[in-house]
Amino acid sequence: MLSKVRRRFRETRCRLVDWDRHLVYVHVGKCGGRSLERAIKRSPRVRGRFRLVSRVHGPQPPIHARSRYLIVLRNPVARTLSAFNWRYKLVVVDGKRPGWPGERDALAKYETLNALAEALYRDGELVPEVAAEFATIGHFGKNITYYLSDLVAGIRPDQVHGVVVTERMEADAQRLLGVDSLERVHEHGTTVSEAQRHLSATARDNLRRILTPDYDTIRAVDRLHPLDDAAREILLA
C-alpha cells in the first residue's frame, strides 16, 4: 500500500512543481526506459543540475513552462516489434492477465508481429477488424505519439534537456548523463526466436504506414530539438 501512495505522490508532485531545476523524464514504453532511469539516478550531471527528477510513464507528461525534459525515442517499427514480443511472453507464455480486452486472443491468433502486420492491409486498404486486434496489444496505444505529441507542441526548445535514442543508449547516456555503462533491465531480446524477430518487406511497409503518427511525432521532436543525422537515420527508418 505504501508503494502505491508514494507513486501517486511522485506523480502529483511532478504535475505541480514547475521549476527550472525539475527534470521530467518521459519514459515511452518499450524504449529501454528502466535502464535509462537507473542511469539517470547515477548521473553526476543530473545531480549537479537538478533538485527534483520525476519519471512519467503511463499518464501523459505535464506541460510546464520552466521544467526541463529528458526524452527517450526508439524507431517505431523496432519499438512495436519489441512490444508485441514482450506482451506475447507475458500474456500467452507466462499466463499474465491481459492489459486490454481481446489482447490474449489477438496475440495467440497471430503469434508473431509479422503475421499481424501482413494482415493489416488488403488491396491497399486498412482492414478494420485487424486494426482493432492490433489496438488491443499492450504498449501499442500508449505509443510515441501518446506521450510526446502534445508535449512537443507545448514546450520551448530550451526546455529539452536531451533526447536519448534507444538503439544507441549507451553512447547517449555517456554524452548526456556522464554515465559510462548501463544496467540493463527487462532485456528480452536474447530469448526471442528468429520467427518472432522476422519482419517481411510487406510487414515493415504496413507497420510504417499504420505508425505514421509516431514518425510524424519524431519529426516534431526533431524540429523542436534538432537531432543529428545518425539519430534521424535510426529513428525514421
N, C-alpha and C positions, 0 to 999 in steps of 0.2 A: 504493500500500500504506500509506503514511504517513497519508493522509487517513482510511482505514478505521480505523487504530489510534486516531487522535485522536477519531473519532466514538464508538468503543467506550469510550474513556476518559471522554469527557464524559458518556455515559450512565451509566457506573459511578459516576462522581463524583456525578452528580445523585441517584442512588439512595442513596448512602452519606451524603451531607452533609445532615444535618437541623439547620438553623441559621436563626435569625430574620433573618439578613442574606443568605439564599439565596432568590432569586426563581426559581420554576419556571414557565416559560411553556408552557402547554398548547396546542399547535398542532393544532387539529382540522382535518383535511384539507378543502380547498376552502372555506376561510373567509377567504382573503386573508392567510394566516399568514406568508408570506415577506415581504410588505410590512410587516406589523406587526413582524416580527423586526428588520428594518432600523431601524424607528423606535425600538424598544427599545434597540438599540445606540447610537443617537444621543441618547437621553434623558438630560438632566442630572438629572432627578429619580431615575431608576433608578441612575445612577452615585453619587448622593449618599446613597441609602438602602441599596443592596445591594452586597455584595462579590463575590457569585457569582450569575451568571444562567445557567440551563440551559433549553434548549428540548427539549420532549418531543414527538416526532412518530413514530408507528409503534408503539412499545410504549405500554402504558397508563402514566399518570403514577404516580410513587411517592406513597404516602400518608405524609406526615411529620407530626410533632407541632408543629414550630416553623417550618418553611419557609413562605414566602408563595407564593401562586399568582396568576398572571395568565391569564385565560381569554378565548378569542375564540369568539363564538357567531354563528350565521347562521340565518335562517329555514330550517327543514328542507327545505321544497319547493324553495326557491331553491338551497340547497346541493346537493340531489340533481340538479337540472337542470344546474347548473354542472359537477358531477362527470361526468354522462353525456356532455355535450358535450366535455369535456376528454379523457375516455377514448376517445371516438369519434375525435377528431382524432389522438391518439397511436397508437391501435391500428389503426384502419381506414384513415385518410387517410395517416398517416406510416409505417405498417407496423411500429410498435414491437412488441416482444414483449408478449403479453397477460400481465396480472398473475395471472389465475386461469384454470383450465381452463374452456373454454366462453365466455370473455368475448368473444373476437373474433366467434364465431358469433352471440351474442346482440346485440352492437352492430350487426353487419351485417344481421341479420334485421329489427330494428325501426327502425334508422336515427335515430329521434327518441325522446326520453323520452315524448313524448305517446302514441306508438303503444304503447310498452311499458306505460305506466301504464294506458291504457284497457283493456288485455288482462288486467290483474291480477285483476279480479273478474268473475265471471259469475253472474248471478242472486243477487247479494249475497254470494257465497262466493268466497274466495280460490282462484285456480286454481293448484294445486301446481306444475305444470310451468313456468308463467310466473313464479311466485315464485322458483323455482330459477334461472331465467335472470336475474331481477332481482339475485339474490345474487351472480352472477358479476362484476358491474360493479365496477371498482376504486373505492374510497372508500365504497361502499355498506355494506360490512361494518364497516369501521373508521369508524363514524359518531359522532354526538354522544354517544349512549348508551355506546358502547365506551370513549370517552375519559373521560367525566365521571360516569357513574352511581355507580361505586364511590368515586370521589374525593369527590364532594359528600356522600356518606353517611359519610365517614371523617374529615373535617376540620371545624374550627370556623369560624364566620363571620369572626372576626378574621384568619384566615389567607388570606382572599381579598383580594388587593391591588386587584383590579378586574376588571370584565368589559367587554370591547370587543365591540360589535355591528358585524359586517361592513358592513351597509348604511349605517352612519354612522361608519365607521372613522376618517375624517379628524378629525371633531369629538371622538370618544372618545380618540384618540391625543393630541390637544392637551390635553384635560381631565386625562387620567391621566398622561401622559408629558411634557407640556410641549413637544411636537414640533409645529411649525406646518404641516409638509407631509409627505406620504408619497411614497416612491419606489415606484411600482407595479411589482410583479413578477408574472410569469405572467398578465398581463391577456389574456384570450382572448375576452372578450365582444364586442368590436368585430368579430371575424371570424366570428361565429356568424350563420347565416342566420335569417330570420324563422320559417321552418318549425321550426328547431331550438329557437327560443325559445318557440314557441307551446305552451300547455297548455290544453286544453279544460276545461270545468267538471267533466266526468266524470274526466278525468285528475287534476285537482287534488284532487278528493274522494278518489279512490283512493290518491293519494300521502299525503294527510293520514292516511288510515286505516292504511296499512302503516307509516307513520313515527310512529305513536302513541308508541312508546318514546322517540323523540327529543323529542317535545313534552313528554312526562312528565319527561324529564331537564331540560329548560329550566325547567319549573315547579319542579323540585327545586333548581336553581341559584337561582331567584328566592326560594325560601323561605330558603335559606342566606344569600344576599346580595341583598336586595331590589333589583329593577330599577325604573327609572322607567316611567311609563305608556307613553311613546313606544316604549321598548325592548320592552315586552311586546306592544304592538300589532304591531311589526315581526316579532318572533320567533315569535309564536303565531298569526299569520295563516294 
